Amino acid sequence: MINTCFFLSILLLIFLGRFLGLIFSKYKFQSLVGEVIEGIVLSPAGQGVLYPNDNLKIFSQFGIIMLMLLSGLLTDFKSFKEYKKSKRDCGNPGSSFLHNFDFFSALPFLDYRGNLLFS
């Protein structure tokens, strides 16, 4: 029973992921977007069709590794040069604002030595 449920879960994930990937690629999206949406919909956080067991957890870790590999292979590094100036103009002020905001919002909770007042 456990092996049958595991294989049915894997087949459902593969075929539905491929189906949604083809639909998304038809509308000029990456097929990866459809596969990720399929995983979210079938997960316990979505519709709750599939619940993780030990075997699915192992395959999910393998799937995350493959997802990272695939997204790295699909990266267009030439576009980094193309948008270099606009990224710099947007990123530097945004990151400096966030760092300053974090620093000054933490000041009321620190004493003069840098230790937390409330622990």
WORA-V440861 format. One record per backbone hydrogen bond with DSSP energy under -0.5 kcal/mol. NH is the residue of the N-H (numbers start at 0). CO is the residue of the C=O. Records with the same first field share a line. If there is no record, write none. Layout:
BEGIN
NH->CO ; CO
END
This chain:
BEGIN
4->0
5->1
6->2
7->3
8->4
9->5
10->6
11->7
12->8
13->9
14->10
15->11
16->12
17->13
18->14
19->15
20->16
21->17
22->18
23->19
24->20
25->21
26->22
27->24
28->23
32->29
33->29
34->30
35->31
36->32
37->33
38->34
39->35
40->36
41->37
42->38
45->42
46->40
47->42
49->41
56->52
57->53
58->54
59->55
60->56
61->57
62->58
63->59
64->60
65->61
66->62
67->63
68->64
69->65
70->66
71->67
72->68
73->69
74->71
76->74
78->75
79->76
80->76
81->77
82->78
83->80
86->82
87->83
88->84
89->85
90->86
91->87
93->89
94->90
95->91
96->92
97->93
98->94
99->95
100->96
101->97
102->98
103->99
104->100
105->101
106->102
108->105
109->106
110->114
113->110
116->108
118->116
END
